[in-house]
C-alpha cells in the first residue's frame, strides 16, 4: 500500500534528521514529524494512496503552516475544513517562547498555504478530486529559527546543510518511487532545483515549477493563482 510506504519513509526521514545538529545562527529547530506526527500520518494515510500523476514539492515547514499542523503548507482553516484532518498536536521538547506551537488554536494564517490549497480547492472542488491525481509534500521536514527569524534551509551553514540535503534527496527519491508521478512541480525555484538534483537519474519524471505563493514575493502578491495556473498550462502539466 503506497500510503503505508509513505508513512514508513516519513518515519525514517524524521529519525535521520533528528540526529543532526545545527550551529549558529540556528537557535531552535522544530520537527513537525515529531510533535505533529499524528496529523502528518493522518494526511499520508488519507491522501497518499495510489499513484499520483503530479507531485507538488515545497521547501520546508512554514511557521504558521506545517510547523503548527504537520501538513505541508498546512494553513489551519485549509487543513481543518478542506482536508478534514483533526488528529491531536503536541509541543516540541525545546520550544521558542516567541514561536509557540499552538496547533489548532493558532490564529495566524499561513498565507502561502491559504493560497496554495485555495487554488486547488477552486479548481477541483473537493480534496478527494484533487488527490486522485495529485499530492503535496515538503522537501525538508524541519523548520529553523535564528532567534525569532525563520531561516530557510538554503541559508543554513554549509556543513550541516550538506548532510540534511543528502537525507532529503534520498527521501524525495523514496516518495517518487512510491507515488510514481509523471511530474514533480517545485513550489518555488529552490524546490525545483532540489528536485532536479535529487531526481536527475530518474528519466520517467519531468520537473517543472510554479511561483512560490509567499507574500514575501512581490510577484506572488499580484494574482498568484492565475500566474500558477498559467505556468502549469504553459509547461504542459495541466490542460
Buried (B, 14 or more C-beta within 10 A) or exposed (E): EBBEBBBEBBBBBBEBBEEBEBEEBBBBBBBBBBBBBBBBBBBBBBBBBBEBBBBBBBBBBBBBBBBBBBBBBBBBEBBBEBBEBEBEBEBBEEEBEEBEBBBBEBEEBBBBBBBBBBBBBEEBEEBEEBBEBBBBBBBBBBBBBBEEEBBBBEEBEEEBBEBBBEBBBBBBBBBBEBBBBBBBBBBBEBBBBBBBEBBEEEEEBBBBBBBBBBEEBEEBEEEBBEBBBBBBEEBEBBE
